[in-house]
Amino acid sequence: MAQTRRKDTRQRIQDVALELFLERGYDQTSLREIAERLEVTKAALYYHFRTKEDIVTSLVEDIGRPVEELIAWGQAQPATLETRREVLRRLNEALETGAPVFRFLQENQAALRGRGAPNAFRDRMRALGALLADPDATVLEQVRALSALFTVYFGTFALDAMEGAREEKRAALLQVAWEQIDAAHNTGA
């Protein structure tokens, strides 16, 4: 029971911090303001997170976990078109779940520069790219496969600027990505 309460408190802190980071920006948000919004003392906040950086690290780890799990799943599957399509579908789903954190990271790049997240991001993108493109594929096939990945990933940032229902826009991203992965797979056929 105490473990669940700690986890719920940790999640509440992350949610409120993310809300403030999105409203005010990372640099303009203090631990005191996070504690005040939560209606807890700074000491209670420190029990879970000593710094704002610790909160950001936890947010990045939390959104990275489903991608890491997806990579592990994909590596255990046969390298088929169906697997590649499923990797893109699952990635699209994971990105939707983590969209607020991705938006925060995108909007606060300057404040977050120099932290470990870019290396983890790069490594994940390479691993996902390896799942989508055959190592012996032509350059054109590799570009198409990576374009499918970038459509889903970077398209996430463009959704807010587009008109329409969020579900419809996510479905459109996935459809375009599938068309690209299908084209990459069928080029050599």
C-alpha positions in Angstrom: 0.0 0.0 0.0 2.8 2.5 0.9 4.6 1.6 -2.4 1.5 2.4 -4.4 1.0 5.7 -2.5 4.7 6.6 -3.3 4.2 5.7 -6.9 1.0 7.8 -7.1 2.8 10.7 -5.4 5.7 10.4 -7.8 3.3 10.4 -10.8 1.4 13.5 -9.4 4.7 15.3 -9.1 5.7 14.4 -12.7 2.2 15.5 -13.9 2.3 18.8 -12.1 5.9 19.6 -13.1 5.2 18.8 -16.7 2.1 21.0 -16.6 4.2 23.9 -15.2 7.1 23.2 -17.6 4.6 23.5 -20.5 2.9 26.6 -19.1 6.0 28.5 -18.0 9.0 26.8 -19.5 11.6 24.7 -17.8 13.9 27.6 -16.7 11.0 29.7 -15.4 9.6 26.9 -13.1 11.0 26.3 -9.7 10.7 23.3 -7.3 9.0 25.7 -4.9 6.3 26.4 -7.5 5.9 22.7 -8.2 5.5 22.0 -4.4 3.0 24.9 -4.1 0.8 23.6 -7.0 0.9 20.2 -5.4 0.1 21.7 -2.0 3.0 19.9 -0.3 6.2 21.1 1.3 9.5 21.3 -0.6 10.8 18.5 1.8 8.0 16.2 0.7 8.9 17.0 -2.9 12.6 16.3 -2.2 11.7 12.9 -0.9 10.9 11.9 -4.5 13.0 14.3 -6.6 16.0 16.4 -5.4 16.1 18.6 -8.5 14.1 19.6 -11.6 16.7 17.7 -13.6 15.7 14.5 -11.6 12.0 15.1 -12.6 13.0 15.6 -16.3 15.2 12.5 -16.2 12.3 10.5 -14.8 9.9 11.8 -17.5 12.4 10.9 -20.2 12.9 7.4 -18.7 9.2 6.8 -18.5 8.5 7.7 -22.2 11.7 5.8 -23.3 10.6 2.6 -21.6 7.8 1.7 -24.1 10.2 2.4 -27.0 12.9 0.2 -25.4 10.3 -2.6 -25.0 9.2 -2.1 -28.6 12.8 -2.4 -29.8 13.3 -5.6 -27.8 10.0 -7.0 -29.2 10.9 -6.1 -32.7 14.4 -7.6 -32.4 12.8 -10.9 -31.4 10.5 -11.0 -34.4 11.2 -12.1 -38.0 12.2 -9.2 -40.3 9.0 -9.2 -42.3 6.8 -6.4 -43.7 4.2 -7.3 -41.1 6.7 -6.9 -38.3 7.8 -3.6 -39.6 4.2 -2.3 -39.9 3.6 -3.5 -36.4 6.7 -1.7 -35.1 5.4 1.5 -36.7 1.9 1.0 -35.3 3.2 0.4 -31.8 5.6 3.4 -32.0 2.7 5.6 -33.1 0.8 4.4 -30.1 3.7 5.0 -27.7 4.3 8.5 -29.1 0.7 9.4 -28.6 0.9 8.4 -24.9 4.1 10.4 -24.4 3.0 13.4 -26.5 3.0 16.0 -23.7 6.6 15.0 -22.6 7.8 15.1 -26.3 6.2 18.6 -26.7 8.0 19.7 -23.5 11.3 18.4 -24.7 10.8 20.0 -28.1 9.8 23.4 -26.6 12.7 23.5 -24.1 15.6 22.3 -26.2 17.9 25.1 -25.2 17.3 24.7 -21.5 17.8 21.0 -21.7 21.0 21.0 -23.9 23.8 19.0 -22.5 21.7 16.4 -20.7 21.9 12.6 -21.5 18.6 12.4 -23.3 20.0 13.1 -26.8 22.3 10.1 -26.7 19.5 7.8 -25.6 17.2 9.3 -28.3 19.9 8.8 -31.0 20.5 5.1 -29.9 16.8 4.4 -30.0 16.3 5.9 -33.4 19.2 3.8 -34.8 17.7 0.7 -33.3 14.3 1.4 -34.7 15.8 2.2 -38.1 17.6 -1.1 -38.0 14.3 -2.9 -37.4 12.7 -1.2 -40.4 15.4 -1.4 -43.0 17.3 -4.5 -44.2 21.0 -4.1 -43.8 21.5 -5.1 -47.5 18.7 -2.9 -48.8 19.4 -0.3 -51.5 19.9 3.3 -50.5 16.4 4.1 -51.8 14.9 1.3 -49.7 16.8 2.5 -46.6 15.6 6.1 -47.1 12.0 4.9 -47.5 12.2 2.8 -44.3 13.8 5.7 -42.4 11.2 8.1 -43.8 8.5 5.9 -42.4 10.1 6.1 -39.0 10.5 9.9 -39.2 7.0 10.3 -40.4 5.6 8.7 -37.2 8.2 10.2 -34.9 8.5 13.8 -36.1 4.9 13.9 -37.3 4.0 13.8 -33.7 5.3 17.4 -33.3 3.4 18.6 -36.3 0.0 17.3 -35.2 -0.8 20.3 -33.0 -0.5 22.7 -36.0 -2.9 20.7 -38.1 -6.7 20.9 -38.2 -8.7 17.8 -37.4 -9.3 15.2 -34.7 -6.2 13.9 -33.0 -7.1 10.3 -33.7 -7.6 11.1 -37.4 -4.2 12.8 -37.6 -2.4 9.9 -35.8 -4.1 7.5 -38.2 -3.0 9.6 -41.1 0.6 9.6 -39.9 0.5 5.8 -39.6 -1.0 5.4 -43.0 1.7 7.5 -44.7 4.4 5.6 -42.7 2.9 2.2 -43.8 2.9 3.4 -47.4 6.6 4.3 -47.1 7.5 1.0 -45.5 5.4 -0.9 -48.1 7.2 0.9 -50.9 10.6 0.2 -49.3 9.7 -3.5 -49.0 8.3 -3.8 -52.5 11.2 -2.0 -54.3 13.3 -5.1 -54.5 10.4 -7.4 -55.4 
